[in-house]
Amino acid sequence: MPQQRCAAADASAVWVADKGRTMVKQDSRYSSYFVAVATIFVTCLVISNVIAVKLAILGGLVLPAAIVIFPVSYLLADVLTEVYGFRAARRVIWLGFFCNLLAVAAIYIGEYLPAAGFWPDQAAYDKILGATPRILAASFLAYLVGEFANTIIMSRLKVAMAGRHLWLRAIASTLAGQGLDSAVFISIAFSGVMPTPILLGTIVTQWLVKSAYEALATPLTYGMVAFLKRREGIDVYDRQVRFNPFAMSE
Protein backbone atom coordinates (compact mmCIF):
# COMPACT_ATOMS: atom_id res chain seq x y z
CA MET A 1 0.00 0.00 0.00
CA PRO A 2 1.52 3.39 -0.96
CA GLN A 3 2.22 5.87 1.78
CA GLN A 4 -0.50 8.52 2.07
CA ARG A 5 -0.03 12.15 3.11
CA CYS A 6 -1.38 12.88 6.56
CA ALA A 7 -2.86 16.29 7.23
CA ALA A 8 -3.17 16.33 11.01
CA ALA A 9 -3.70 14.16 14.02
CA ASP A 10 -1.10 12.91 16.45
CA ALA A 11 1.89 15.19 17.14
CA SER A 12 4.33 12.61 15.82
CA ALA A 13 2.30 9.90 14.08
CA VAL A 14 -1.21 8.82 13.21
CA TRP A 15 -2.98 5.64 12.27
CA VAL A 16 -4.63 6.11 8.88
CA ALA A 17 -7.16 3.71 7.43
CA ASP A 18 -7.60 2.76 3.80
CA LYS A 19 -11.38 2.24 3.53
CA GLY A 20 -11.45 1.03 7.12
CA ARG A 21 -9.42 -2.08 6.46
CA THR A 22 -5.70 -1.35 6.46
CA MET A 23 -3.85 0.75 8.99
CA VAL A 24 -0.50 2.44 8.35
CA LYS A 25 1.53 4.57 10.69
CA GLN A 26 3.11 7.74 9.36
CA ASP A 27 4.37 11.20 10.18
CA SER A 28 1.78 13.93 10.63
CA ARG A 29 1.48 17.53 9.44
CA TYR A 30 -1.08 20.26 9.59
CA SER A 31 -2.43 21.00 6.13
CA SER A 32 -3.99 24.25 4.95
CA TYR A 33 -7.37 22.50 4.87
CA PHE A 34 -7.08 21.43 8.48
CA VAL A 35 -6.02 24.92 9.54
CA ALA A 36 -8.97 26.43 7.65
CA VAL A 37 -11.52 24.15 9.33
CA ALA A 38 -9.98 24.75 12.77
CA THR A 39 -9.99 28.52 12.20
CA ILE A 40 -13.65 28.57 11.19
CA PHE A 41 -14.49 26.40 14.21
CA VAL A 42 -12.82 28.81 16.63
CA THR A 43 -14.33 31.84 14.90
CA CYS A 44 -17.84 30.39 15.17
CA LEU A 45 -17.30 29.68 18.85
CA VAL A 46 -16.00 33.16 19.77
CA ILE A 47 -18.65 34.97 17.73
CA SER A 48 -21.46 32.87 19.18
CA ASN A 49 -20.42 33.78 22.71
CA VAL A 50 -20.45 37.49 21.85
CA ILE A 51 -23.83 37.58 20.10
CA ALA A 52 -25.51 35.20 22.55
CA VAL A 53 -26.43 38.19 24.74
CA LYS A 54 -29.24 39.04 22.32
CA LEU A 55 -32.48 37.10 22.66
CA ALA A 56 -34.45 36.67 19.45
CA ILE A 57 -37.89 35.31 18.64
CA LEU A 58 -37.88 32.70 15.87
CA GLY A 59 -41.09 30.89 15.07
CA GLY A 60 -42.51 31.89 18.42
CA LEU A 61 -39.49 30.52 20.29
CA VAL A 62 -37.18 32.71 22.36
CA LEU A 63 -33.61 31.80 21.42
CA PRO A 64 -30.17 33.42 21.77
CA ALA A 65 -28.87 35.04 18.60
CA ALA A 66 -25.97 32.58 18.76
CA ILE A 67 -28.33 29.97 17.32
CA VAL A 68 -27.41 31.25 13.86
CA ILE A 69 -23.78 30.11 14.16
CA PHE A 70 -23.05 28.01 17.29
CA PRO A 71 -24.38 24.73 15.82
CA VAL A 72 -21.84 25.15 13.03
CA SER A 73 -19.13 24.37 15.58
CA TYR A 74 -20.69 20.93 16.09
CA LEU A 75 -20.84 20.34 12.36
CA LEU A 76 -17.15 21.22 12.05
CA ALA A 77 -16.27 19.06 15.06
CA ASP A 78 -17.96 16.14 13.30
CA VAL A 79 -15.97 16.87 10.15
CA LEU A 80 -12.68 17.08 12.07
CA THR A 81 -13.36 13.82 13.91
CA GLU A 82 -14.53 11.98 10.81
CA VAL A 83 -11.55 12.98 8.68
CA TYR A 84 -8.67 13.64 11.08
CA GLY A 85 -9.65 11.61 14.15
CA PHE A 86 -10.26 12.28 17.83
CA ARG A 87 -6.73 13.46 18.65
CA ALA A 88 -6.90 16.28 16.11
CA ALA A 89 -10.43 17.26 17.13
CA ARG A 90 -9.35 17.31 20.79
CA ARG A 91 -6.62 19.86 20.04
CA VAL A 92 -9.05 22.09 18.15
CA ILE A 93 -11.63 21.92 20.95
CA TRP A 94 -9.02 23.07 23.46
CA LEU A 95 -7.79 25.73 21.04
CA GLY A 96 -11.34 27.05 20.87
CA PHE A 97 -11.60 27.03 24.65
CA PHE A 98 -8.45 29.08 25.16
CA CYS A 99 -9.25 31.49 22.32
CA ASN A 100 -12.65 32.11 23.89
CA LEU A 101 -11.01 32.59 27.26
CA LEU A 102 -8.67 35.16 25.72
CA ALA A 103 -11.64 37.00 24.16
CA VAL A 104 -13.44 37.09 27.51
CA ALA A 105 -10.31 38.39 29.26
CA ALA A 106 -9.87 41.15 26.66
CA ILE A 107 -13.52 42.19 26.99
CA TYR A 108 -13.22 42.19 30.77
CA ILE A 109 -10.08 44.37 30.68
CA GLY A 110 -11.76 46.71 28.20
CA GLU A 111 -14.67 47.11 30.59
CA TYR A 112 -12.41 48.53 33.28
CA LEU A 113 -10.33 50.82 31.10
CA PRO A 114 -11.22 54.49 31.85
CA ALA A 115 -13.76 55.68 29.28
CA ALA A 116 -13.07 58.87 27.31
CA GLY A 117 -15.08 61.77 28.68
CA PHE A 118 -16.90 62.34 25.39
CA TRP A 119 -17.84 58.65 24.96
CA PRO A 120 -21.34 58.04 26.36
CA ASP A 121 -21.65 54.27 25.88
CA GLN A 122 -19.82 52.73 28.84
CA ALA A 123 -23.08 51.52 30.37
CA ALA A 124 -24.07 49.90 27.08
CA TYR A 125 -20.66 48.20 26.83
CA ASP A 126 -21.01 46.86 30.36
CA LYS A 127 -24.58 45.68 29.82
CA ILE A 128 -23.99 43.95 26.50
CA LEU A 129 -20.50 42.54 26.83
CA GLY A 130 -20.24 42.15 30.58
CA ALA A 131 -21.09 38.71 31.96
CA THR A 132 -21.37 37.39 35.49
CA PRO A 133 -18.88 34.74 36.65
CA ARG A 134 -21.78 32.29 36.91
CA ILE A 135 -22.71 32.72 33.24
CA LEU A 136 -19.09 32.43 32.14
CA ALA A 137 -18.53 29.28 34.18
CA ALA A 138 -21.70 27.74 32.77
CA SER A 139 -20.69 28.60 29.22
CA PHE A 140 -17.15 27.22 29.47
CA LEU A 141 -18.17 24.00 31.19
CA ALA A 142 -21.09 23.37 28.83
CA TYR A 143 -18.82 23.88 25.83
CA LEU A 144 -16.25 21.32 26.99
CA VAL A 145 -18.80 18.73 28.08
CA GLY A 146 -20.89 19.04 24.93
CA GLU A 147 -18.07 19.17 22.39
CA PHE A 148 -16.14 16.25 23.87
CA ALA A 149 -19.28 14.13 24.18
CA ASN A 150 -20.08 14.85 20.54
CA THR A 151 -16.55 14.04 19.36
CA ILE A 152 -16.09 10.87 21.40
CA ILE A 153 -19.45 9.44 20.32
CA MET A 154 -18.75 10.33 16.69
CA SER A 155 -15.38 8.60 16.84
CA ARG A 156 -16.63 5.45 18.55
CA LEU A 157 -19.59 5.09 16.22
CA LYS A 158 -17.31 5.37 13.19
CA VAL A 159 -15.35 2.34 14.34
CA ALA A 160 -18.47 0.43 15.42
CA MET A 161 -20.19 1.06 12.07
CA ALA A 162 -17.04 0.56 9.99
CA GLY A 163 -17.31 4.08 8.61
CA ARG A 164 -20.84 3.66 7.28
CA HIS A 165 -23.94 5.79 7.91
CA LEU A 166 -22.25 9.15 8.42
CA TRP A 167 -25.64 10.87 8.64
CA LEU A 168 -26.72 8.65 11.52
CA ARG A 169 -23.45 9.06 13.38
CA ALA A 170 -23.44 12.84 12.96
CA ILE A 171 -27.03 13.25 14.15
CA ALA A 172 -26.63 10.82 17.08
CA SER A 173 -23.47 12.51 18.34
CA THR A 174 -25.07 15.94 17.96
CA LEU A 175 -28.17 14.91 19.91
CA ALA A 176 -25.95 13.82 22.79
CA GLY A 177 -23.53 16.75 22.63
CA GLN A 178 -26.11 19.49 22.17
CA GLY A 179 -28.32 17.94 24.83
CA LEU A 180 -25.50 18.01 27.37
CA ASP A 181 -24.43 21.52 26.31
CA SER A 182 -27.96 22.90 26.78
CA ALA A 183 -28.55 21.04 30.04
CA VAL A 184 -25.25 22.04 31.65
CA PHE A 185 -25.37 25.69 30.58
CA ILE A 186 -28.98 26.45 31.43
CA SER A 187 -28.92 24.48 34.68
CA ILE A 188 -25.82 26.23 36.02
CA ALA A 189 -26.65 29.67 34.64
CA PHE A 190 -30.33 29.88 35.55
CA SER A 191 -31.06 27.34 38.29
CA GLY A 192 -32.84 29.21 41.08
CA VAL A 193 -33.52 32.11 38.71
CA MET A 194 -36.04 30.45 36.40
CA PRO A 195 -38.95 28.33 37.67
CA THR A 196 -38.15 24.66 37.14
CA PRO A 197 -40.78 24.02 34.43
CA ILE A 198 -39.51 26.99 32.39
CA LEU A 199 -35.91 25.94 32.91
CA LEU A 200 -36.61 22.40 31.67
CA GLY A 201 -38.61 23.74 28.74
CA THR A 202 -35.75 26.02 27.78
CA ILE A 203 -33.28 23.14 27.86
CA VAL A 204 -35.45 20.97 25.62
CA THR A 205 -36.23 23.82 23.20
CA GLN A 206 -32.58 24.78 22.68
CA TRP A 207 -31.55 21.14 22.40
CA LEU A 208 -34.10 20.35 19.70
CA VAL A 209 -33.53 23.54 17.70
CA LYS A 210 -29.73 23.14 17.67
CA SER A 211 -29.99 19.45 16.77
CA ALA A 212 -32.48 20.15 13.99
CA TYR A 213 -30.10 22.79 12.63
CA GLU A 214 -27.31 20.27 12.17
CA ALA A 215 -29.66 17.59 10.85
CA LEU A 216 -30.70 19.98 8.09
CA ALA A 217 -27.03 20.71 7.41
CA THR A 218 -26.19 17.02 6.92
CA PRO A 219 -25.63 17.46 3.15
CA LEU A 220 -22.99 20.09 3.97
CA THR A 221 -21.31 17.67 6.37
CA TYR A 222 -21.22 15.00 3.66
CA GLY A 223 -19.79 17.43 1.14
CA MET A 224 -17.03 18.69 3.44
CA VAL A 225 -16.06 15.18 4.57
CA ALA A 226 -15.91 13.86 1.01
CA PHE A 227 -13.87 16.83 -0.19
CA LEU A 228 -11.36 16.67 2.66
CA LYS A 229 -10.89 12.91 2.49
CA ARG A 230 -10.29 13.15 -1.24
CA ARG A 231 -7.88 16.08 -1.06
CA GLU A 232 -6.03 14.95 2.09
CA GLY A 233 -5.91 11.25 1.22
CA ILE A 234 -6.74 10.19 4.77
CA ASP A 235 -9.56 8.60 6.73
CA VAL A 236 -8.67 8.13 10.41
CA TYR A 237 -10.21 5.35 12.50
CA ASP A 238 -9.59 5.76 16.25
CA ARG A 239 -8.99 2.11 17.10
CA GLN A 240 -6.05 2.65 19.45
CA VAL A 241 -6.97 5.91 21.16
CA ARG A 242 -7.58 6.85 24.77
CA PHE A 243 -10.65 9.08 24.80
CA ASN A 244 -9.26 11.29 27.53
CA PRO A 245 -10.00 15.00 26.89
CA PHE A 246 -6.94 15.98 28.92
CA ALA A 247 -4.36 13.66 27.32
CA MET A 248 -2.86 16.37 25.15
CA SER A 249 0.53 14.69 24.92
CA GLU A 250 -0.80 11.77 22.87
N, C-alpha and C positions, 0 to 999 in steps of 0.2 A: 504494500500500500504506500503510495507516495506521501511524503511529508506535507501536511497542510499548514498554511499560515494561521497563527493564532492571534486574535485581536486583543483579548484581555481575559484575565481570570486570575489564576494564582500569580503571586509575585515572581515566582521563579519557573513554575511549570504548571501545566493544566492537562487534564485528561479530556481528549476530544474524541467524539464518537462519529463513526461513518455510518449513518443511517441506523444508529442505535445498536450496531452489532460489534464493531471493532473499536478498540480503544488504543490510542497512541499517546505517548507522553512527549511534550515538546516545550520549548521556550515560549514565553508569553510576551506580548507587547500591547500597548494601547493604541488602537487604530484611530483614525480621524472619525470614523463612524461611531465608535464607542464613546469618544469624547463628546461628540455632538449629542448623542442620546443622553449621556450623563448631564451635560450642561442644560438641556431642555428640562430634564427632571428637576434639577435644583432650582431652575428659574420658576417653574410651575409651583414648586413648594413655597419659595420665598414670597412670590406674588400672592398666592392664595392666603397666606397668613397676614398680609397687609390689607387686602380687600375684604377679608372676612368680617371686618367690623361693621360693614353695611348689611342690613337685613333687607331682603327683597321678597316680593310676593310673586310667585310663579305658579300659575294654575290653581290659585287659592291656597297655596302652601307658603309658609314663611320659611325662607331658607337664607343662609349667608351667601353673599355675593361670590364667595370662593367656590361655590358649586360649579361655576362656569369653567374652572381650570384645575381644581384640586384632584378630581378623579383621573385627570390625565397622568398624574404621577403614578397611579396604580397601573394604568395601561403601560407606561414606560417601564415600570418595575417588572411587569410580566414579560415584556420584550427582552429586557436585560437578562432575566433569569432563564428564559427559554433559549436564548442564543448563546450567552456568555457564561451562564451558570450561577450558582448561589454565591460563590466567593466574590465574583465581580459585582453582583447586585448588592451584597453586603457592604462593600466599600462605598458604593454610590449612595446607599441609604445613610451611612454615617457622614459622608461628605455633605449631603443635604441637611443633616442635623446640625453640623457645625457651621455651615453657611447661614442657616436660619438663626442660629444662636448669635452669630456675628451681626446679622441684620438687626436683631432685637437689641443687642448691646449698643449699636450705633444710634438707633432710634432713642434709646433710653438716655444716652449721653446728650443727644441733641435736645432732648426735652429740658435738660437742666442748664444748657448754655444760656447766658443772659440774652434776652431778646432785644433787638434794636428798638429804640424808643418810638420810632415811626411805624413799627410793624405791629398791627393790631390782632394778629391771629394766634397768639400763644395758647389761648384757651382752646381754640379749635384744634391745634396740634396735639395738645394734651388729651383732649377728649377722643380724638380719632385714632391717634397712634399709641397713646398710652394704654397699657394693659396691666391688670393686677397680677401679682405673683401667682395667684391661684389659677387664673386663666392661662398664663404662660406654662405653668407646670402641667396643667391638663393637656395643653396642646402638644408639648414636647413628648410627654409619655404616650399619649394616644397615637402620635405619629410613629414612634418606634414600635409599639405593640402591633399596630395595624399593618405597617409595611413589612415587618419581619414575618408576621403570620402569613401574609399574602405570598411572600417570596418562598418561604419554607414549604408551604402547601403546594405551590406551583411546581417547585423542584421535585418534591416527592411524587406528585402525581405524574410527572413526565416519565420518571423511571417506572412507576407502577403500570402505566399505560403504554409503555414502549414508544413514547413520543407521539402517540395518536391522540385525536380528539382535543386539539388545542383550544377550541371554543369552550368545551366543557371544563377543561382545566383552568382556563382564564376566568370564567364566570364563577366557578366554585371557590377559587382562591380569593377572588374579589369579594364574594359574599362573606367569607370569613374575615378577611382583613378590614373591609369597610364596616362590618358589624362591630368588630372590636374597637376600631377607631372611634366610631360614633358613641358606643357605650362608655368607653373610658373617658373621652373628652367631656361629654355632657354630664356624666355622673359626677366627675370631680369638679367641673366648673360650676354646675348649677344645683347640685344636691343641697337641699335646705333652702334654696332660693325659689325654685319652682315647686309647685305641688307635684306629688309623685305621679299621678296620672298624666299630667302634661309633660313631665320629664320623660316618662316612658314613651309617650306618643312622639315626642321630638326625636328620641333615639331611633325609633322604628322608621319615622318619616325620612330622616337623613340617610339612614342605612339603605332603604329601598331606592331612593332617588339616585344616590351615588352609584349603587350597583346597576340600576337600569341604564345609567349613563354609559358605563363601560360595556354593558351587554350590547347596546346599540352601536358602540364603537368597535365591536369585534372584527368587522371587515378591515378596519385600519390596523388592528393588531396583526391579523393574518398578513396583510401587505407588508408591514414593517419587518416582521419575522422572516418572511420569505426573501425579501430584499437583502437583509443583513446576512442571513445564512448563505445566500448565493454569493454575495460580494466578499464576505469574510472567509468563506470556506470552512466554517466550523459549526458544530452543533453539540454543545456540552451536555453530558448526562452526569449528574452528581451522584455517582455510585459509591464513591469513597470520600465522603465529605462529612465533617462534623457540623451539624446545623446549630452552631453556637454563635449568636449574634456578636459576641465579644472576642471571638478568636481571630483577631485581625492579623496575626502573624502567619496564618496558614496561607 
